[in-house]
């Protein structure tokens, strides 16, 4: 009898342990992000969570999050793009020439810069997809070429200032309904609406799974998750509303996350990208045009790098020859730390965004604490290595 009780207790303990490990494996980056937010709040004596600092955190890392969204699709195919930092600088230089030197309208210059980014992506995508040159080599050549062209366009000097309307892309805020010094009402309304829509979406997904006879969480778990989601969104919204409200760039990031989430989860193209990255030969045998998929993914990456370059130029209010330096490393670190596999086929847009936020929180928190740039680079390098080790560990665990 006692033997049976011990066996049951051991079995229950193992089940709890397996559930905990599975939960950590799925939400490890979210857990780490929350841990860092709490630690830096304590270490900085409450400075970290101040509305001004949180707003600056988003503004300072917005271009990296945009890059991470585009880089995710490239990594899903099992490739990398080393040229994005140089493309950012080159497009920023073109934007400077158009708006500062030629005084072109921002409404015309920005779409033109995005088209240039797409053309650059098409150039690199052609060599990778149709000629068969490894993406590492093609994009390394792009890194050198577009960095050099940036110097040629700018003549080694910076161009400034940009028109005020262009600066608002990165430093502007949503207007409020009521003027005066108070909580930003429009942002609070938007935050509450987003929370409600997310909860409704989760409920519809749960009902769909129930009707299809799939396993679903119990009502208490669902309600707890819904309340947690609402508290997080409204709490973050309140922080922004206590300063100047939602930054315009945050709305743009939200739109990008929504579009990429829909693309990767709800469309045929998204499934084809995952299939191509998971097993290219099997994807080709099943009728997927892998070369065309690869080509358009690099076109997308070029356009996203252009958008990131525009955002950075707007924040700096200048086109500089050194803009975007090492940004390709930050983007790849965000994607890999967010759970993407180095061999392709695994990764999510939310994971990439959370990974980018982890890198941004580390940079911001360590800067407040007075940690030098050299140590910041060393710590980020260590985190990237740990992310890859975690990926390999999860793969071995699934196989076993």
C-alpha positions in Angstrom: 0.0 0.0 0.0 2.7 2.4 1.0 4.7 1.4 -2.2 1.6 2.3 -4.3 1.3 5.7 -2.6 5.0 6.4 -3.2 4.7 5.5 -6.9 1.6 7.8 -7.3 3.4 10.6 -5.5 6.5 10.2 -7.7 4.3 10.1 -10.8 2.4 13.3 -9.8 5.7 15.0 -9.0 7.1 14.1 -12.4 3.9 15.4 -14.1 4.2 18.7 -12.3 7.8 19.0 -13.2 7.1 18.2 -16.9 4.3 20.8 -17.0 6.6 23.4 -15.4 9.4 22.6 -17.9 6.9 22.7 -20.8 5.6 26.0 -19.6 9.1 27.5 -19.3 10.0 26.2 -22.7 7.0 27.9 -24.3 7.1 31.2 -22.4 10.8 31.4 -21.4 11.4 34.7 -23.1 8.3 36.3 -21.5 9.3 35.0 -18.1 12.9 36.4 -18.6 11.4 39.7 -19.8 9.2 40.0 -16.7 12.2 39.1 -14.5 14.4 41.8 -16.0 11.6 44.4 -15.7 11.3 43.6 -12.0 15.1 43.4 -11.3 15.9 46.7 -13.1 13.0 48.5 -11.3 14.5 47.4 -8.0 18.1 48.1 -8.9 17.3 51.6 -10.3 15.3 52.7 -7.3 12.1 53.0 -9.3 13.5 55.0 -12.2 13.1 52.2 -14.7 9.3 52.1 -14.7 8.8 55.9 -14.9 6.6 56.9 -17.8 9.3 58.9 -19.4 11.8 56.0 -19.3 9.3 53.5 -20.7 8.4 55.8 -23.5 12.1 56.3 -24.3 12.6 52.6 -24.2 10.1 52.2 -27.0 11.4 55.1 -29.1 15.0 53.9 -28.8 14.3 50.4 -29.8 11.5 50.8 -32.4 13.8 50.4 -35.4 15.3 47.2 -33.9 11.8 45.7 -33.4 10.9 46.6 -37.1 14.1 44.8 -38.2 13.3 41.8 -36.0 9.9 41.4 -37.6 11.4 41.3 -41.1 14.4 39.2 -40.0 12.0 36.6 -38.5 10.8 35.5 -42.0 14.4 35.3 -43.2 15.5 33.1 -40.3 12.4 31.0 -40.7 13.8 30.0 -44.1 17.1 29.1 -42.5 18.9 32.2 -43.9 20.4 35.4 -42.4 20.6 39.0 -43.7 23.8 40.7 -42.6 23.2 43.8 -44.8 20.2 45.4 -43.0 22.3 47.8 -40.9 24.0 49.1 -44.1 20.6 49.3 -46.0 19.2 51.3 -43.1 22.1 53.8 -43.4 21.8 53.9 -47.2 18.0 54.5 -47.2 18.5 57.1 -44.5 21.0 58.9 -46.7 18.7 58.8 -49.7 15.9 60.3 -47.4 18.3 63.0 -46.4 19.1 63.9 -50.0 15.5 63.9 -51.0 14.1 65.9 -48.1 17.0 68.1 -46.9 18.8 68.8 -50.2 16.0 68.5 -52.7 13.2 69.6 -50.3 10.9 66.9 -51.5 7.6 66.3 -49.7 7.8 63.8 -46.9 4.6 62.1 -48.3 6.5 61.4 -51.5 10.0 60.8 -50.1 9.0 58.1 -47.6 7.2 55.8 -50.1 10.1 56.3 -52.6 12.6 55.2 -49.9 10.5 52.1 -49.1 10.5 51.2 -52.8 14.3 51.6 -52.9 14.5 49.2 -49.9 12.3 46.7 -51.8 14.5 46.9 -54.9 17.6 46.3 -52.7 15.8 43.2 -51.2 14.9 42.0 -54.7 18.6 42.4 -55.8 19.8 40.3 -52.9 16.9 37.8 -53.1 17.6 37.1 -56.8 21.2 35.9 -56.1 20.0 33.8 -53.1 16.9 32.2 -54.5 17.5 31.9 -58.2 21.3 31.8 -58.5 21.8 29.7 -55.4 24.5 31.8 -53.7 24.4 31.4 -49.9 22.6 34.3 -48.2 25.5 34.8 -45.8 27.8 35.7 -48.8 25.2 37.8 -50.7 24.2 39.9 -47.6 27.8 40.2 -46.5 28.6 41.7 -49.9 25.5 43.9 -49.4 26.8 45.0 -46.0 30.0 46.3 -47.6 28.5 47.7 -50.7 25.7 49.7 -49.2 27.9 51.0 -46.4 30.2 52.3 -49.1 27.4 53.8 -51.1 26.2 55.6 -48.0 29.5 57.3 -47.7 29.3 58.2 -51.4 25.8 59.7 -51.1 26.6 61.7 -48.0 30.2 62.5 -48.8 31.2 61.5 -45.3 29.0 64.2 -43.7 25.6 64.3 -42.0 22.5 65.8 -43.5 20.1 67.7 -41.1 17.6 68.8 -40.1 14.6 66.9 -41.5 11.1 68.4 -41.8 9.2 68.4 -38.6 6.5 66.2 -40.0 9.1 63.6 -40.8 10.5 63.7 -37.3 7.0 62.8 -35.9 7.3 59.3 -37.4 9.7 58.5 -34.5 9.1 61.2 -31.9 5.4 62.1 -32.3 2.5 61.2 -30.1 -1.2 60.6 -30.7 -3.3 63.8 -30.1 -5.6 63.7 -27.2 -9.4 64.2 -27.1 -9.2 66.8 -24.3 -6.4 69.4 -24.1 -4.6 70.0 -20.8 -2.4 68.2 -18.2 -4.2 64.9 -17.4 -4.2 61.3 -18.3 -4.1 60.8 -22.0 -7.8 59.8 -22.6 -7.5 58.7 -26.2 -4.7 56.3 -25.4 -6.7 54.8 -22.5 -9.7 54.2 -24.8 -7.5 52.6 -27.4 -5.8 50.4 -24.7 -9.1 49.3 -23.3 -10.4 48.5 -26.8 -7.3 46.4 -27.6 -7.7 44.5 -24.3 -11.3 43.7 -25.0 -10.6 42.6 -28.6 -7.8 40.3 -27.5 -10.0 38.7 -24.8 -12.8 38.2 -27.4 -10.3 36.7 -29.8 -9.1 34.3 -27.2 -12.7 33.3 -26.3 -13.6 32.7 -30.0 -10.4 30.5 -30.4 -11.4 28.6 -27.3 -14.9 28.0 -28.5 -13.7 26.9 -31.9 -11.4 24.3 -30.3 -14.2 23.1 -28.1 -16.6 22.7 -31.0 -13.9 20.7 -32.9 -13.5 18.5 -29.8 -10.0 19.6 -29.1 -8.7 19.9 -25.5 -9.2 23.3 -23.9 -8.2 24.9 -20.6 -10.8 25.0 -17.9 -13.0 28.1 -17.3 -10.9 29.3 -14.3 -7.7 29.2 -16.2 -9.2 31.0 -19.2 -10.7 33.8 -16.9 -7.3 34.1 -15.1 -5.5 34.4 -18.4 -8.0 37.0 -19.7 -7.7 39.1 -16.5 -3.9 38.9 -16.7 -4.0 40.0 -20.4 -6.3 43.0 -19.6 -4.2 44.1 -16.6 -1.0 44.0 -18.6 -2.4 46.0 -21.5 -4.3 48.6 -19.4 -1.3 48.9 -17.0 1.2 49.6 -19.8 -1.3 52.0 -21.4 -1.7 53.9 -18.2 2.1 54.3 -18.0 2.2 55.8 -21.5 -0.9 57.9 -20.8 0.8 59.4 -17.7 3.4 61.0 -20.0 2.2 62.0 -23.5 0.1 59.0 -24.6 0.9 56.4 -27.2 3.8 57.3 -29.4 3.0 57.1 -33.1 5.8 54.6 -33.6 4.1 52.3 -31.1 0.9 52.3 -33.2 3.0 51.5 -36.3 4.7 48.6 -34.4 1.3 47.3 -33.3 0.1 47.3 -37.0 3.3 45.5 -38.1 2.8 42.8 -35.4 -0.8 42.3 -36.4 0.0 42.0 -40.1 2.9 39.6 -39.6 1.0 37.5 -37.1 -1.9 37.2 -39.6 0.6 36.4 -42.4 2.5 33.7 -40.5 -0.6 32.1 -38.7 -3.6 32.6 -41.0 -2.3 32.6 -44.6 -1.1 30.0 -47.2 2.1 32.0 -47.7 2.9 31.8 -44.0 2.5 28.0 -44.0 4.6 27.8 -47.1 7.4 29.8 -45.4 7.4 27.5 -42.4 7.3 24.4 -44.6 10.2 25.7 -46.7 12.3 26.4 -43.7 11.4 23.1 -42.0 12.3 20.9 -45.0 13.0 22.6 -48.4 13.1 19.4 -50.4 9.8 18.1 -49.0 8.2 21.6 -49.6 9.3 21.5 -53.2 7.9 18.0 -53.7 4.6 19.1 -52.3 4.4 21.9 -54.9 5.6 24.9 -53.0 7.7 27.3 -55.2 10.5 27.7 -52.7 12.6 30.0 -54.9 9.8 32.5 -55.3 9.0 32.4 -51.5 12.7 33.1 -50.7 12.8 35.9 -53.2 9.8 37.7 -51.8 11.0 37.2 -48.2 14.2 39.1 -49.1 12.1 41.8 -50.8 10.2 42.2 -47.6 13.4 42.3 -45.6 14.7 45.1 -47.8 11.5 47.1 -47.3 11.6 46.6 -43.5 15.2 47.6 -43.4 14.3 50.8 -45.3 11.5 51.5 -42.8 13.9 51.0 -39.9 16.3 53.4 -41.6 13.6 56.0 -42.0 12.6 55.6 -38.3 16.2 55.9 -37.1 16.8 59.0 -39.3 13.6 60.6 -38.0 14.7 59.9 -34.3 18.2 61.3 -34.9 16.9 64.1 -37.1 19.9 63.5 -39.3 21.2 61.1 -42.0 24.6 60.0 -40.8 27.2 57.7 -42.5 27.5 55.5 -39.4 23.7 54.9 -38.9 22.7 51.3 -38.5 26.1 50.0 -37.4 25.7 46.5 -35.9 21.9 46.7 -36.1 21.9 43.4 -38.1 23.4 41.7 -35.0 20.7 43.2 -32.7 18.0 42.1 -35.0 19.3 38.5 -35.3 19.8 38.4 -31.5 16.2 39.5 -30.9 14.9 36.8 -33.3 17.0 34.0 -31.9 16.4 35.0 -28.3 12.7 35.1 -29.1 12.7 31.3 -29.8 13.5 31.1 -33.5 15.5 28.1 -34.6 18.9 28.5 -36.3 18.0 25.8 -38.8 14.7 27.4 -39.8 11.1 26.5 -39.6 10.5 27.6 -36.0 9.7 31.0 -34.6 6.9 33.5 -34.0 6.5 37.3 -34.5 5.6 37.8 -30.9 8.7 35.8 -29.9 10.8 38.1 -32.1 9.2 41.2 -30.6 9.7 40.0 -27.0 13.3 39.1 -27.8 13.8 42.6 -29.1 12.3 44.0 -25.9 14.6 41.9 -23.8 17.6 43.3 -25.6 16.1 46.9 -25.3 15.4 46.4 -21.6 19.0 45.2 -21.0 20.5 48.1 -22.9 18.3 50.7 -21.1 18.6 49.1 -17.6 22.4 48.8 -17.9 22.7 52.3 -19.1 20.8 53.7 -16.2 23.0 51.6 -13.8 26.1 53.1 -15.5 27.3 49.8 -17.1 29.8 50.6 -19.9 29.1 49.9 -23.5 31.9 47.3 -23.6 30.2 45.3 -20.9 26.8 45.7 -22.5 28.1 44.2 -25.7 29.7 41.3 -23.8 26.5 40.5 -21.9 24.4 40.6 -25.1 26.8 38.3 -26.8 26.5 35.8 -23.9 22.7 36.0 -24.0 22.7 35.3 -27.7 24.8 32.2 -27.1 22.5 31.1 -24.3 19.5 31.5 -26.6 21.1 29.1 -29.2 22.0 26.6 -26.4 18.4 26.7 -25.2 17.2 26.1 -28.8 19.5 23.0 -29.1 18.4 21.7 -25.7 14.7 22.0 -26.6 15.3 20.1 -29.9 17.1 17.3 -28.1 14.4 17.1 -25.5 11.7 16.8 -28.2 13.7 14.0 -30.0 14.2 12.1 -26.8 
